[in-house]
Amino acid sequence: MALTEQNNISIAEIVLYVPALFVAVWLAIRHGFGRNAGWLYLIVFSLARIIGASLQLATISDPTNISLYIGAATLQNIGLSPLIMVQLGLIGRAIGSIRKSTNSFVTEQRLRLIQLLVLVGLILGAVGGSQSGQSVADTGKYTVSGLSQAGTGLTIAGYVLLVFSTAAVATQLSHMEQGEKRLVLAVGLSLPFILVRLAYSAESVFGNNPDFNQLSGSTNIQLGMAVIMEIIVVVIVESIGMTLNKIPKTAAGAPPAGYELPSRRSRRQGEGEHAWGSHNRNSS
């Protein structure tokens, strides 16, 4: 049986993402799973692409198994969420560098809220994909679930907040350590490609163009707007990730020993001046 274009794309994804997975694991071990969650999400993304491609290839020997098609399509759709969370992880590390010398408008707590938003979108997309699969089994027609649409909407919102966060952090590049400035570069270079990928997801979920159908759409459009865009982002992130210095565990995101943030230093100086004035008055 001759391979289809979709089969060839799946084979290419496995060939590319298996080594990408090993690099992601190495980055997570080097830089830390907890301190830099972005690397953990890169592992999740690589696994999603490998498993999704494997499910698609499994349809060669079992072409009537609807679950394989739905599983592959669902992983294709929700895989964008971990890719965005990778970028949020990089911005989080950049903020840690900024906080060693000054305050930052974008805080780790705010980034966690954005990550939570995108994570909820991922969960809704997964559940929505399951509902779409049930719809195919019942009616023989693929129908996009409302939960899938809600999940994509949250992913779009997360991307918008990521853009604003990146712009805000970029204004404080002068406060970042020299080797850490490339984090913002990595995210900035990735954003346009993620936008194209997000547009593909939005059209496939909200639009009515059959070329963007997740089961029977155009493989050329999928290749150009989804597969290649994701590969470029992974190459950018992993290439820059391998050049980053390893942050000591005690220093990750924390000011160096003996350093006080300007706001705290000002309060201490004010308290000291107040105490000195009181002492002078008592002496006189």
C-alpha angles and dihedrals in degrees: 000000000000118000118247126224089258090054090051091051090051092050090050091050092053092047091051102038099047092068089037088057092053091049090049091052090049091050091049092050092046099045100028135260095237102039096045107032089173091081091052091054089049088059090050091049093049091049091049091054094046094047093044092051091047091053090051092051090049088066088071091073095031107033095163096057104108092187091067092054093046093047092051092046093047093051089047090055102042095041089085092070096066089045090058091046089055088061091047089053091054091049088050091057090048090053089052089057092049092050091061089075108017146358122282128214090215106064132189089249092057091048090052089055090053090048089051090051092052092044091054088050089053092051093048090049092052093049091044091052089054090052091050089052090053089050091055091049092050102039105015089236127104112235124181110239122233088235090057089053091049091049092051089048091055090047090053090050090050091052092051091051089047090055092051092046092050091049091049093049091046090061088063098050090121090065094053125095112258096248093047098057090083088070090072089045091055093051093043092052092046098050098077092051092047088051091057090047090049091051089055091053093046093052093046092051104035102024133076099219108128090210088070096048108133093224105033106015129125112294090205091058091046091050095048101039102032118016100041093040091055094047091052091052092049091049091050095048097044094043093054092038091060090056095053121106119243110254116223111246094240093049101048108124093341130112115253120265113285093017123121125195112248094250092054092044091053092051091050092049090049092050091048093051090048092051092047091051092050090049092053092050092050092049093052 
